[in-house]
């Protein structure tokens, strides 16, 4: 990683793939990732780490399965939210969004446990495959 400022708009313009985070920098043992998202991701859980979201553009919904039941949080542009470790969640963006995530290096996009992954998604990275 270069020690230079990173314009997030330029980084986001460098790819089109949805639900395919790109690492823009690292902070200690954490990746700072950006992604373009639209439609639905899959239900998944990160057993060992929280997951931080910042909405750069658009609007992100995150459905959560918690002990008291299911709920969905709405994150407009500029909002942040942390999904606690061990909480099953499903991000979705009906109208599309650009997001920034902060996670330990090596954290799989699809979590440690998840719903069945569609054929067009890489089961290790969560990246959309070219089909």
C-alpha positions as CSV (number, residue, x, y, z in Angstrom):
1,X,0.0,0.0,0.0
2,X,1.3,3.4,-0.9
3,X,1.4,6.1,1.7
4,X,-0.5,8.7,-0.4
5,X,-4.0,10.1,-0.2
6,X,-6.7,7.9,-1.8
7,X,-9.6,9.6,-3.5
8,X,-12.5,7.2,-2.8
9,X,-14.4,8.4,-5.9
10,X,-11.5,7.5,-8.1
11,X,-11.2,4.1,-6.4
12,X,-14.9,3.4,-6.8
13,X,-14.7,4.4,-10.5
14,X,-12.0,1.8,-11.1
15,X,-14.4,-1.2,-11.0
16,X,-18.0,-2.1,-11.7
17,X,-18.5,-5.5,-10.0
18,X,-21.2,-5.6,-7.3
19,X,-20.7,-7.1,-3.9
20,X,-17.0,-7.4,-4.6
21,X,-15.1,-5.3,-2.0
22,X,-11.7,-3.8,-2.9
23,X,-9.1,-3.1,-0.3
24,X,-8.1,0.6,-0.5
25,X,-5.8,0.7,2.5
26,X,-4.9,-1.1,5.7
27,X,-4.8,0.2,9.3
28,X,-2.8,-2.1,11.6
29,X,-4.3,-5.6,11.0
30,X,-7.5,-4.2,9.4
31,X,-8.6,-3.8,5.8
32,X,-10.5,-0.7,4.7
33,X,-12.6,-2.0,1.9
34,X,-15.0,-0.2,-0.5
35,X,-17.7,-1.8,-2.6
36,X,-20.5,-1.1,-4.9
37,X,-23.7,-2.9,-3.9
38,X,-27.2,-3.3,-5.4
39,X,-29.9,-5.8,-4.7
40,X,-29.4,-8.4,-2.0
41,X,-26.4,-10.1,-0.5
42,X,-26.7,-13.4,1.5
43,X,-27.5,-14.0,5.2
44,X,-24.2,-14.5,6.9
45,X,-22.4,-14.3,10.3
46,X,-18.9,-13.2,11.3
47,X,-18.2,-15.3,14.4
48,X,-15.0,-13.6,15.5
49,X,-15.3,-9.9,14.5
50,X,-17.7,-7.0,14.3
51,X,-18.4,-5.5,10.8
52,X,-18.3,-1.7,10.3
53,X,-20.3,-0.1,7.5
54,X,-20.1,3.5,6.2
55,X,-22.5,4.5,3.4
56,X,-20.6,6.7,1.0
57,X,-23.4,7.1,-1.6
58,X,-27.0,5.8,-1.8
59,X,-28.8,3.9,0.9
60,X,-28.0,0.5,2.5
61,X,-30.4,-1.7,4.4
62,X,-29.1,-4.3,6.8
63,X,-31.4,-7.0,8.1
64,X,-30.4,-8.5,11.4
65,X,-31.5,-11.7,13.2
66,X,-31.2,-10.9,16.9
67,X,-32.4,-12.7,20.1
68,X,-35.5,-10.5,20.1
69,X,-36.3,-11.2,16.5
70,X,-35.6,-9.8,13.1
71,X,-35.2,-6.1,12.3
72,X,-33.8,-4.0,9.5
73,X,-31.7,-0.9,9.9
74,X,-31.7,1.8,7.2
75,X,-28.4,3.6,6.6
76,X,-28.6,6.7,4.4
77,X,-25.6,8.4,2.9
78,X,-23.1,9.4,5.6
79,X,-24.4,6.9,8.2
80,X,-22.4,4.3,10.0
81,X,-23.4,1.1,11.6
82,X,-21.6,-1.8,13.3
83,X,-23.0,-5.3,13.1
84,X,-21.8,-7.1,16.3
85,X,-19.9,-10.3,16.0
86,X,-22.0,-13.4,15.9
87,X,-25.1,-11.5,14.6
88,X,-26.6,-13.0,11.4
89,X,-27.1,-10.2,8.9
90,X,-28.0,-9.6,5.3
91,X,-27.1,-6.3,3.6
92,X,-29.2,-5.1,0.7
93,X,-29.4,-2.0,-1.4
94,X,-32.6,-1.8,-3.5
95,X,-31.4,1.3,-5.4
96,X,-27.7,0.7,-5.2
97,X,-25.0,2.2,-2.8
98,X,-21.3,2.6,-2.4
99,X,-20.0,1.5,1.0
100,X,-16.8,1.4,3.0
101,X,-16.2,-1.5,5.4
102,X,-13.6,-1.9,8.2
103,X,-12.7,-5.5,9.0
104,X,-9.7,-7.6,10.1
105,X,-7.5,-8.6,7.2
106,X,-8.6,-11.8,5.7
107,X,-12.2,-11.6,6.8
108,X,-14.4,-13.4,4.2
109,X,-17.1,-11.3,2.6
110,X,-19.6,-14.1,3.1
111,X,-18.7,-14.5,6.8
112,X,-17.9,-17.7,8.7
113,X,-21.3,-19.2,8.3
114,X,-23.8,-18.3,5.5
115,X,-26.8,-19.2,3.4
116,X,-26.2,-21.1,0.2
117,X,-24.1,-19.0,-2.1
118,X,-25.4,-18.5,-5.7
119,X,-23.4,-20.1,-8.5
120,X,-22.3,-16.7,-9.7
121,X,-20.5,-15.8,-6.4
122,X,-17.0,-17.1,-5.3
123,X,-17.6,-18.9,-2.1
124,X,-14.2,-17.9,-0.6
125,X,-14.2,-14.1,-1.3
126,X,-17.9,-13.4,-2.0
127,X,-16.9,-11.8,-5.3
128,X,-19.2,-12.0,-8.3
129,X,-17.7,-14.3,-10.9
130,X,-17.6,-13.4,-14.6
131,X,-20.3,-15.5,-16.2
